[in-house]
Amino acid sequence: MNRLYGTSLLVALTGSIGCATTLPPQDLVMARGAYDRASKGPAPVHDPANLHAAKEQLDVAEASFVENGDTQDTRDQAYLAIRKAELSEVVARTRQSNQAKDVVVSDMHADQKEAVAHTSAELGRTKAQVTTQGAALATQGAALQDEKARREDAEKRASKAAADLAAFATVKQEPRGMVITLSGSVLFASAKWDLLPAAQVKLNEVADALIKEDPLSKMVVEGHTDSQGSVPYNQDLSQKRAQVVRDYLVTRGIASDRITAQGFGPSRSIADNKSPEGRANNRRVEIVVQPGTGR
Amino acid sequence: MNKSIASIIIGAPLLWGACGASFPPPTQRMADAQAAERSARELGANNIPAAQLSLKLAQEQIADAKQAITAGENQRADSLLIRARADAELAVARTREMTARVDGQEAVADSNAQATTNVGQGAVK
């Protein structure tokens, strides 16, 4: 009886030794490789906890193999050891990726912050420039407004002067030149040849216009009368009147060698001497500007 | 001495048999494995080639475990569910790794684009 038990014990032990010497199951070989690979990768630094768990699981599988041989349990434990080793590798790589990404993102944010600071500094400078320019523009605008007002004022005065001038002088282009006709009644009192004060003002404008518009042409001041009274008297009067106007224009700045005076009496009437209106039109002084004559 | 050793040798198979018969259905393990498998699926493991195999292994072993439970092999089912959970967790980790890698690439691309924009706008010293 004792012997029988002894024999079965021997058989059992032999069987056990036989198991230990059998080749390890493929899963266990793979588990050893998986752990070896994981322990040489980023896992020891980035996921030591799962790597440690993988080691413990591998130890369980190894112990199971030593104790029980190539059993389903050994293979299950080895299978788990493979998964845990892989898990530690994957988690470690994931953490590496996340860290790298965090570095990129934080660098990017730092760069962005710097760029924003730089841009906002530039914006500040630009704003200051714009403000300065705006002030300058406002000043310019005000100056322009003043200038415009002055010009409008000058234009108003000029057009008033032109209207005033037109009221007492008419300008015509004729073959003999530009003829400015001045009404005699505005210039002189009846039978007199000294200029009325109002006439002087008007002649000032005529002189200014002649100097400004045509400073070189020669001109002739012609005196004309109506047909009332004797011809010699009218001839003399027209000559005196032409001379007075000519002399006055010289005092206003027209070169004396440009301008001469001539009386025509009633000989060149432009209207009917039978009506008062006609006679008024005939009493006149004409300034004939001869273009190109001074060049 | 011989007697005690003998009783262990004789007793062991009896004890084994008792365990097998009384092993309860692994409901908790089933719940754990299914939860891990669901997580992997919800994270999109099906769309990540590196995670697909792990997810598939988990799903197959869960199915095998259900059959084992039906067949009364609760202990075998228990082992299968432990393996299934390990595979599902690996699928989750692989999916997260791919997400992190894509995020990292996007961050690098964003960073480059930002740097180009900054240079383009003269927003660098």
Interface residues (C-beta under 8 A of the other chain):
Chain A: N2 Y5 G6 S8 L9 A12 Q72 D73 D76 Y79 L80 R83 K84 E86 L87 V90 V91 R93 T94 S97 N98 A100 K101 V104 V105 D107 M108 D111 Q112 E114 A115 V116 H118 T119 E122
Chain B: N2 K3 I5 A6 I9 R76 S79 I82 R83 A86 D87 E89 L90 A93 R94 R96 E97 A100 R101 D103 G104 A107 V108 D110 S111 Q114 A115 N118 Q121 G122 A123 V124 K125
